[in-house]
Amino acid sequence: MKVAYVDMIGGAAGDMLMGAWVDAGVDVAALERALRSVVAEGWELVTERVVRRGIAATHLDLIIPGEDDHAHGPDGTHDHAHARHGHYLRDILAIVERSGLTRRQIDRASAIYRRLADAEARVHGVDPDAVHFHEVGQIDAILDVAGTCIALDLLGIDELRCSAFPYGTGLARMHHGTYPNPGPATIELLRGLPMRALDVEAELVTTTGAAILSTLATAPGERVDMTLERIGYGAGRRDFPIPNVVRVMIGEAAKGSAGVAGDDAGDDVVVLEANIDDMSPQHYDLAMERIFAAGALDVWLTPIVMKKGRPAIVLAAMARPPAEDAVARTMLRETSTIGVRVRRERRHVLDRAIDVVDTPYGPVRFKRVSGAGVVRRAPEYDDIARIARERELPIGEINRAVLLAAEMTVAE
């Protein structure tokens, strides 16, 4: 199983994370194509090699003329104190939903912004739907959030881990005024997560960076044993007394490492279940989205009959052991159940990888599984569905064409 560990040496921001993924091998052209499906025009993606305290890194910048005049704050992150406009949660969710991202990427990006809305709502004492995003509602922040969701898929990452969150001293300037570090929304996002104090007068982890990692990372603060394959450094704009970089380490998780899946001899998972007979069917879709975002590997519904002949649903989720608490809490919070039962099971899995195949319709991702004497490849449904919509062709026709292209690639 492929795992990525985000080491926040000098902190983390959305653009720093994207720079690190690119430095670790994400194809910039593929990343930009996907981002253009979120917001098609009005921005430019620029990367450059820089050095921060002796460490070579990739600095990635999203230049958006007219939105914030490409200004930067004293800590080297984007300064949106004078941004012209923001978005409400519903606006951002609509932008993401209309995009050409895969279903998993849409669900992850939506979960990040929902978590961010919950944090902002607690700070301002309002309903999450009434939160008006300022700094994190700008186009570059939306693209930063989408960028990590895209990069994880392009790199074939199965699980994301991260270090404890560093925080500095001094003040941070934002839309509502000047606040102590970390800012109010950032500290809400980090509630219950491990933090480490650094004697650096700067905002080290931005609100966007905190939202991304607190939503997607499993067991923050816990490292993982792995066979290291790739290393990437993403740079902030300024120099600090410490290297102002975020480092990503990507590799195959060692067998039995802190609840991470092992080899084809099997790995342990937890199955969480709740019987529900008093919840509107319309509410399951959002609940399942948030359970996935909490770290579930799979979520499913099964109809049952309970006492007194009442029809009901078993809501079930499968997760790796480190994600058990987060998934259980999400099930309790997002549904009407008053209890979640958990059991540990063992599963046997094939090795998985993502290949990109050139087809007459452009690059298409194929999921490749191998082991136990078998090798299988299948196109990603989201890719062929997107092509079918864009070309207004039957999905079966697209599927046959990309399968033929894949067979020709193997033959060569």
C-alpha positions in Angstrom: 0.0 0.0 0.0 1.3 3.4 -1.0 1.5 6.0 1.8 2.5 9.6 1.9 3.8 11.4 5.0 3.7 15.2 5.1 6.4 16.6 7.3 5.7 20.2 8.1 9.2 21.3 8.7 8.4 25.0 8.2 4.7 24.7 8.1 2.1 24.1 5.4 0.0 26.1 3.0 -2.1 25.0 0.1 0.4 26.2 -2.5 3.3 24.7 -0.5 1.6 21.3 -0.5 1.0 21.5 -4.3 4.7 22.5 -4.8 5.7 19.4 -2.8 3.5 17.1 -4.8 5.0 18.5 -8.0 8.5 18.1 -6.6 7.7 14.5 -5.8 6.8 13.7 -9.4 3.2 15.0 -10.1 3.0 16.0 -13.8 2.4 19.7 -13.9 0.5 19.5 -17.1 -1.9 16.8 -15.8 -2.4 18.8 -12.6 -3.2 22.0 -14.5 -5.6 20.2 -16.9 -7.6 18.9 -13.9 -7.5 22.3 -12.2 -8.8 24.0 -15.4 -11.9 21.8 -15.1 -12.6 23.6 -11.8 -11.9 27.1 -12.9 -11.2 27.3 -16.6 -9.6 30.8 -17.0 -8.3 33.8 -15.2 -5.2 32.2 -13.6 -1.7 31.1 -14.3 0.2 28.3 -12.6 4.0 29.0 -12.3 6.6 26.8 -10.7 10.3 27.6 -10.0 13.2 25.9 -8.2 14.2 27.8 -5.1 16.5 27.2 -2.0 15.3 27.6 1.5 18.1 27.4 4.1 20.1 25.1 1.9 17.2 22.9 0.8 16.2 22.9 -2.9 12.5 23.0 -3.3 9.7 23.7 -5.7 7.7 26.9 -5.3 4.3 26.8 -6.9 2.3 30.0 -7.4 -1.2 30.6 -8.7 -1.2 34.1 -10.3 -4.7 35.6 -10.5 -4.7 39.1 -11.7 -7.4 41.3 -10.3 -8.3 39.0 -7.4 -5.7 40.0 -4.9 -3.1 41.8 -7.0 -0.8 38.9 -6.4 0.0 40.4 -2.9 1.7 38.4 -0.2 1.6 38.7 3.6 4.6 39.0 5.9 4.9 35.2 6.3 5.2 34.6 2.5 1.7 33.2 2.1 -1.0 34.9 0.0 -2.4 38.0 1.7 -6.1 38.4 0.9 -6.8 41.1 3.4 -7.9 43.3 0.6 -9.5 40.6 -1.6 -12.4 41.8 -3.7 -14.8 39.0 -2.9 -15.3 35.6 -1.4 -17.8 32.8 -1.6 -20.4 31.2 0.6 -20.1 27.4 1.2 -22.9 26.7 -1.3 -21.0 28.6 -4.0 -17.8 26.7 -3.5 -19.5 23.3 -3.3 -21.3 24.2 -6.6 -18.0 25.1 -8.3 -16.4 21.8 -7.2 -19.5 19.8 -8.1 -19.7 21.2 -11.7 -16.0 20.5 -12.2 -14.5 17.7 -14.2 -12.8 16.1 -11.2 -13.4 12.5 -10.3 -16.1 11.6 -7.8 -13.5 10.9 -5.1 -11.7 14.2 -5.7 -15.0 16.1 -5.5 -16.0 14.4 -2.3 -12.6 15.1 -0.7 -12.6 18.8 -1.8 -16.2 19.2 -0.6 -15.3 17.6 2.8 -12.4 20.0 3.3 -14.6 23.0 2.7 -17.4 21.6 4.9 -14.9 21.1 7.7 -13.6 24.6 7.1 -17.2 26.0 7.2 -17.8 24.2 10.6 -14.7 25.8 12.0 -15.5 29.3 10.7 -19.1 28.9 12.1 -17.8 28.1 15.6 -15.6 31.2 15.5 -18.3 33.6 14.3 -21.2 32.0 16.1 -23.2 31.5 12.9 -24.6 28.6 10.9 -22.1 26.9 8.5 -24.2 27.8 5.5 -24.0 31.5 6.5 -20.2 31.6 6.6 -18.8 34.0 4.0 -15.3 32.8 3.1 -12.8 35.6 2.5 -9.2 34.5 2.3 -10.1 30.8 1.8 -12.9 31.6 -0.6 -10.7 33.0 -3.2 -10.0 31.2 -6.5 -6.4 30.3 -5.5 -7.5 28.7 -2.3 -10.2 26.7 -4.1 -7.6 25.5 -6.6 -5.1 24.7 -3.7 -7.7 22.5 -2.1 -8.5 20.7 -5.3 -4.8 20.4 -6.2 -3.9 18.1 -3.3 -7.0 16.0 -4.0 -5.9 15.6 -7.6 -2.2 15.0 -6.7 -3.1 12.2 -4.3 -4.8 10.3 -7.1 -2.1 11.1 -9.7 0.5 9.6 -7.3 -1.7 6.6 -6.4 -1.6 7.4 -2.7 -3.7 5.0 -0.6 -3.2 6.8 2.8 -2.1 10.2 3.8 -0.3 10.9 7.1 1.2 14.1 8.5 3.4 15.3 11.3 2.3 17.4 14.3 1.2 20.9 13.2 3.9 23.6 14.0 2.7 27.1 15.1 4.7 30.3 15.4 4.5 33.5 17.4 3.5 37.0 16.6 0.4 38.2 14.7 -1.4 37.3 11.5 -3.2 39.8 9.4 -6.5 38.6 7.7 -9.8 40.0 6.5 -11.4 40.6 9.9 -8.3 42.2 11.4 -5.0 41.2 13.1 -5.0 38.2 15.4 -2.5 36.1 17.4 -1.0 33.1 15.7 -2.5 30.8 14.8 -5.7 32.6 13.6 -9.1 31.7 15.0 -10.3 29.5 12.2 -6.9 27.7 12.0 -6.9 26.9 15.7 -10.4 25.6 15.5 -9.3 23.2 12.6 -6.5 22.0 14.8 -8.6 21.3 17.9 -7.8 17.9 19.3 -4.7 17.5 17.0 -1.0 17.4 18.0 0.8 20.8 17.7 4.4 21.8 18.3 5.6 25.3 19.1 8.3 27.0 17.1 10.1 30.2 17.9 9.3 31.7 14.5 7.4 35.0 14.2 5.1 33.9 11.3 1.9 32.1 10.4 3.4 28.6 9.7 0.3 26.6 8.9 -2.3 28.6 7.0 -6.1 28.0 7.3 -6.1 26.3 3.9 -3.2 24.0 4.8 -4.8 23.1 8.2 -8.2 22.4 6.5 -6.6 20.1 3.9 -4.4 18.1 6.3 -6.9 17.9 9.2 -9.5 16.5 6.8 -7.5 14.1 4.7 -4.6 12.9 7.0 -5.1 9.8 9.1 -3.7 9.8 12.6 -1.9 13.2 12.5 1.4 13.1 14.4 2.0 9.4 13.9 4.8 8.4 11.5 4.7 5.3 9.4 7.3 2.7 8.5 7.8 2.6 4.7 10.2 1.8 1.9 10.9 5.3 0.7 10.4 5.8 -3.1 9.9 9.6 -3.6 10.7 12.8 -1.7 9.3 16.2 -2.5 9.9 19.7 -1.0 7.4 22.5 -1.4 8.6 26.0 -0.6 7.0 29.0 1.1 7.9 32.5 -0.2 10.0 33.7 2.7 13.1 32.5 4.5 12.8 31.6 8.2 15.4 30.7 10.8 14.3 27.1 9.9 13.8 25.9 6.3 10.4 27.2 5.1 9.4 24.0 3.4 7.0 21.2 3.7 8.4 17.7 2.8 6.4 14.8 1.5 7.8 11.3 1.7 6.1 8.6 -0.4 6.6 4.9 -0.3 5.3 1.4 0.2 4.1 1.0 3.8 5.9 -1.7 5.8 3.9 -4.8 6.7 2.1 -4.2 10.0 3.2 -0.6 10.3 0.8 1.2 12.7 -2.3 -0.2 11.2 -1.3 0.3 7.6 -2.1 -2.4 5.1 0.6 -5.0 4.5 1.3 -7.4 1.7 -1.0 -10.0 0.1 -0.8 -12.2 3.2 -3.6 -9.9 4.5 -4.1 -6.8 6.6 -6.4 -5.9 9.5 -9.3 -3.5 9.1 -12.2 -2.4 11.3 -15.8 -2.7 10.3 -18.2 -0.1 11.9 -22.0 -0.6 11.8 -25.1 1.2 13.0 -28.8 0.2 12.6 -30.9 3.2 11.7 -34.7 3.3 11.5 -35.5 7.0 12.0 -33.4 8.9 9.4 -34.5 10.5 6.2 -33.1 8.6 3.1 -32.1 12.0 1.7 -29.5 12.5 4.4 -27.5 9.4 3.7 -25.6 10.8 0.7 -23.9 13.6 2.7 -23.3 11.3 5.7 -21.5 8.8 3.5 -19.4 11.6 1.9 -18.3 12.8 5.3 -17.6 9.2 6.5 -15.3 8.7 3.5 -13.6 12.0 4.3 -13.0 10.8 7.8 -10.9 7.9 6.5 -13.3 5.1 5.6 -12.1 2.8 2.8 -15.6 1.9 1.9 -19.2 2.8 3.0 -22.4 0.9 2.2 -26.1 0.6 3.1 -28.0 -2.6 3.6 -31.8 -2.8 4.1 -33.0 -4.8 7.1 -36.2 -5.4 9.2 -35.9 -4.5 12.9 -38.2 -5.2 15.8 -41.9 -4.7 15.4 -41.4 -5.2 11.7 -39.9 -1.8 11.1 -37.9 -1.3 7.9 -34.4 0.0 8.6 -30.9 0.5 7.2 -27.5 -0.9 8.3 -25.0 1.9 7.7 -21.5 0.2 7.5 -18.0 1.5 7.0 -14.6 -0.2 6.6 -11.5 1.6 7.7 -7.9 0.9 8.8 -7.5 0.8 12.6 -6.0 4.2 13.1 -9.1 5.8 11.5 -11.5 4.0 13.7 -12.2 6.8 16.1 -12.6 9.5 13.4 -15.0 7.3 11.4 -17.0 6.3 14.5 -17.3 10.0 15.6 -18.5 11.0 12.1 -21.1 8.2 12.0 -22.4 9.4 15.4 -22.4 13.0 14.4 -23.9 12.8 10.9 -26.7 10.2 11.5 -29.5 9.7 14.0 -27.9 6.6 15.5 -27.0 6.5 19.2 -24.3 3.8 18.9 -21.8 2.3 16.6 -20.5 -1.3 16.9 -17.0 -2.2 15.8 -15.3 -5.5 14.9 -11.9 -6.2 13.6 -11.5 -8.3 10.4 -8.7 -9.5 8.2 -8.7 -9.2 4.4 -6.6 -10.3 1.6 -5.9 -7.7 -1.1 -4.2 -7.5 -4.5 -1.5 -4.9 -5.2 -2.9 -1.8 -6.8 -1.4 0.9 -9.0 -2.6 3.6 -11.4 -1.4 3.7 -15.0 -2.1 6.5 -17.4 -2.8 5.3 -21.0 -2.9 7.6 -24.1 -6.1 7.1 -26.0 -7.8 8.8 -29.0 -9.7 10.8 -26.4 -6.6 11.9 -24.4 -5.0 10.4 -21.3 -7.1 7.9 -19.3 -6.3 6.4 -15.9 -6.4 2.7 -15.5 -6.5 0.8 -12.2 -4.1 -2.1 -12.3 -4.3 -4.9 -9.8 -1.8 -7.8 -9.5 -0.9 -10.7 -7.3 -2.2 -14.2 -6.5 -1.3 -15.1 -10.1 -3.5 -12.5 -11.8 -3.1 -9.1 -13.4 -6.1 -7.0 -14.3 -6.5 -3.5 -15.7 -9.7 -1.4 -15.9 -10.3 2.2 -16.9 -11.4 4.6 -14.2 -15.1 5.1 -14.5 -14.9 8.8 -13.8 -12.5 9.3 -16.7 -14.6 7.5 -19.3 -17.8 9.1 -18.0 -16.2 12.6 -18.3 -15.2 11.9 -21.9 -18.7 10.5 -22.8 -20.2 13.7 -21.5 -17.7 16.0 -23.3 -18.1 14.1 -26.6 -21.8 13.4 -26.2 -21.1 9.7 -27.1 -22.3 6.5 -25.5 -20.2 5.4 -22.6 -19.9 1.9 -24.0 -18.3 3.3 -27.1 -15.7 5.2 -25.1 -15.0 2.2 -22.9 -14.3 -0.1 -25.9 -12.0 2.5 -27.5 -9.9 3.1 -24.4 -9.7 -0.7 -23.7 -8.4 -1.2 -27.3 -5.8 1.6 -26.7 -4.7 -0.1 -23.5 -4.3 -3.5 -25.3 -2.2 -1.8 -28.0 0.0 -0.2 -25.4 0.6 -3.6 -23.7 1.4 -5.2 -27.1 4.0 -2.5 -27.8 
